[in-house]
Amino acid sequence: MEVINDRASAQVLHVVQGAVATSNAANVTYTALIGACVLVCLWDSVAKLGGMAHFVFPEEGGDARFGAVAIAAVLDQLHAKGGQAARFQASLFGGAKVQDGGQDIGQRNAGFAETTLTGLGISVTARDLGGIAVRRVRFSPATGQAHVTDHNEGMPHDTWAGFAP
């Protein structure tokens, strides 16, 4: 259960696969459950504005299930709300190998996110990528703080991450 001080005004919004969300509202927390997918959380420390993109595939495609579209969409939304690319910091989560055999789509997703953001000149300041655990991520777009709970073999393990002010 997510507990926020002002329960009457708190908004915990689930960002599903192929979705993008941005906000600067202090009462908003984005959450997602991820395995091989990757979450790109971007934050502008001056505008106190952040966003989350939840993508499934590293290839180019027609919607935000694909990394290139998802990252472009979250950047466009942040720019439209006053964010400046030079101030963006990124946190990356997910990219787990959740199935035996076959291609490691999680590793490909993680690599795609790292390469794309680096190519755009956006600093990746925190990451929790790879492994085999499914993760629950909670991200505050106004503060840039992220909370990760690993769900490995039914035993949750908590990690806190945040951006440098």
N, C-alpha and C positions, 0 to 999 in steps of 0.2 A: 504494500500500500504506500502510495506516495503521500508524504505529509509536507504541506507548505503552510507557513504561518497564517496566512489569511485564506482560510478554506472557502469562504464565500466568493472570493474573486479569483482564486487560483484556477488556471487552465493547464491541465496535463494533456497534451495532444500527441496521439500516436502517429508517427510518420511511417507509413507503410512502404513496401517495395515499390519503387518507381515514383515516389513522391518527393517533393521539395517543399520546405517551409522556411519562412523568414519572419523575424519580429524583433522589436526593441522593447517590448512590454516586460516589465519586471515580474509580472504574475504568470508568465508563460514558461512552461517546461515542455520540451519535446522529448519523446521517448520512442525507442524502437528496439525490437528483438532481432538480432542478426546472427547469422552463421557465416556462410560464404560471401554474403553481400558485404558491401562496404558502406559505412557512413562517413561522409565528409562534413565536418562541422567547421564553419568559418565564422570568424568573429572580428569585428572592427572595434578596437579598444577606445577610440575617440567617440565614435557615434553610439557606442554601447548597443550595437546591433549585431545580430548573428543569424545564421541559417544552417539548415541540415538538409543534405541530399542523401537519399537511400537508393543505391543502385545495385543491380543484380548481375549485369554483364559488362565486361570491359570494352566490348566492341562498340563501334558506332552503330546507332540504330535510330528508329523514328520516334522514340519517346524516352521518358526519364528512367526507364528500367536500364538504360544503357548509360555507362559512365560519362561519355562525352556530352550527352544531352543533359544529364542531371547536373553535372558541374557547371555547364554553361547557364542552365536555368537558375541555379542558386546564385551565381555571380550576377546575372541580370537583375534578379529580384533585389539583391543587396544594393547594387548600384542605383536602382530606381528609388530606394528608400534612403539614399544619402551615403551609403558606404563607399569607401575609396579603396581600390585594389592595393595600393601601396601600404595600407594599414592592415590588410587582412592577415590573420594567422589561422592556421588549419590544425585540426585534430582529426586523426583517422582511426576508425575502429572497424573490426570485423576481419574478413578475409580468412576465416577458418577453413580447415579441411574437414568437412563434416561427413564425407563419404569415402570409403575405401576404394582404391582403384580409379581408373579413368583419369581425366584431366583434373588438375587442382585449380578449379575456377576461383577459389578464394585467394590463392597466391597471385593469380593473374589480375584479379580485381584490385588487390592491394598494390601491386606493381603499377597498374594503370593509374591509380589515384596519385601515388607518389610522383610518378613521371609527369603527369599532367600538371599538377600543382607546381612542381619545381620549374617546369617549362613556362609557366605563367608568372614566375617570380614570387609565388606565395610560399612563405615559410611554414613548414610542418613542424610545429612546436611540441606536439604530443601525439603518440600513436600507441595503439594496443591492437596489433595485427597478427594474424597467423594462429598457429596452435590448432586445437581441435574443439575448443569450447564454444558453445553458443553464448552470446553476451546480451545483456539488457543494458542499454545506454540511455541515460537521462542527461539532457543538455539544456542549460539556461542560455538562451540567445542574448539576453541583456548583460550577463556577467561573464560569459564564456566558460563557465565551469561545467565540467562533465563528470558524471558518476557512472562507473561501469561495474556491473555485477556479472561474473562468469558463472554459468550454469553447467558445470562439468560433473557428470555422474550424479546430478541432483543436489550437489553441494555448492551453494553460492559463495563466491569470494568477491569482496568489494575492493574497488580501487577508485581513488579520486584523482582527477586531472584538471588542470586549468591553464589559462593563458597568462603570460606575463603582462602586467598592467602597462 
